Amino acid sequence: MAQLENVLKKPLITEKTSIIGEQTNRYGFVVDLKANKNQIKQAVESLYDVKVLNVKTSILPGKLKRAGKAIKKTSKTKKAYVQLAEGQKIEFFKGV
């Protein structure tokens, strides 16, 4: 994990994360499996120019999916929930 741009894959934009974001100033991201909390904090602070207070991560196991007669397993993913300092926020949709 040398480059911070490769740590964050995409923001989590769901109904649940948007409600949590309004109440507790916390935002969700899908991150690389090998990324640790310090790398996630540095990536968010450098890419979005905000102050990060807390990072919580969770790894979701892969699921079994059926494709015809075959059963395949999806890969596991890692989510990170980042809490920002008071008065700061991240705009995912600018100008929409």
C-alpha positions in Angstrom: 0.0 0.0 0.0 2.4 2.7 -1.2 0.0 5.2 -2.7 -2.9 6.8 -0.8 -5.0 7.1 -3.9 -5.3 3.3 -4.0 -6.6 3.0 -0.4 -10.1 4.4 -1.0 -12.0 2.5 -3.7 -15.4 4.3 -3.5 -17.7 6.1 -1.0 -20.6 4.2 0.5 -23.7 6.1 -0.5 -26.6 4.3 1.0 -29.7 5.4 2.9 -28.2 4.2 6.2 -24.8 5.9 5.8 -26.5 9.2 4.8 -28.6 9.1 8.0 -25.5 8.3 10.1 -23.6 11.1 8.3 -26.2 13.7 9.2 -26.5 12.6 12.9 -22.9 11.8 13.8 -20.8 13.4 11.1 -19.5 10.0 10.0 -19.0 8.9 6.4 -18.5 5.4 4.9 -16.0 4.2 2.3 -15.1 0.9 0.6 -11.4 0.5 1.1 -8.6 -1.9 0.1 -8.4 -5.1 2.2 -4.8 -4.5 3.1 -5.3 -0.9 4.2 -5.0 -0.1 7.9 -6.7 2.7 9.9 -3.7 5.0 9.7 -3.6 4.8 5.9 -7.3 5.3 5.6 -7.1 8.4 7.9 -4.2 9.9 5.8 -6.0 9.2 2.5 -9.3 10.8 3.6 -7.5 13.9 5.1 -5.3 14.4 1.9 -8.0 13.7 -0.7 -10.9 15.6 0.9 -9.0 18.2 3.0 -10.8 17.4 6.3 -9.7 16.5 9.8 -10.4 12.9 10.8 -11.1 12.1 14.4 -11.9 8.3 14.4 -11.8 5.4 11.9 -13.8 2.2 12.3 -13.4 -0.7 9.9 -15.2 -4.0 9.2 -14.5 -6.8 6.8 -17.5 -8.4 5.2 -17.1 -12.0 4.1 -17.8 -13.1 0.5 -21.2 -14.6 -0.3 -22.0 -17.8 -2.3 -23.7 -16.9 -5.5 -25.3 -19.2 -8.1 -24.4 -18.8 -11.7 -26.3 -21.5 -13.6 -25.3 -24.8 -12.2 -22.1 -23.5 -10.7 -21.8 -22.0 -7.3 -19.2 -19.2 -7.0 -18.0 -17.2 -4.1 -17.7 -13.4 -4.3 -14.7 -11.7 -2.8 -14.7 -10.2 0.7 -14.8 -6.4 1.1 -13.6 -4.0 3.7 -15.7 -0.9 4.8 -14.4 2.0 6.8 -16.5 4.5 8.7 -14.7 7.8 9.2 -15.7 10.4 11.8 -14.9 14.0 11.0 -14.2 17.0 13.2 -17.0 19.3 14.3 -18.2 21.6 11.5 -16.6 19.7 8.6 -18.2 17.6 5.9 -17.5 15.9 2.6 -19.5 16.8 -0.5 -19.7 13.7 -2.7 -22.1 15.3 -5.2 -21.0 18.8 -6.0 -23.2 20.8 -8.3 -26.0 18.2 -8.5 
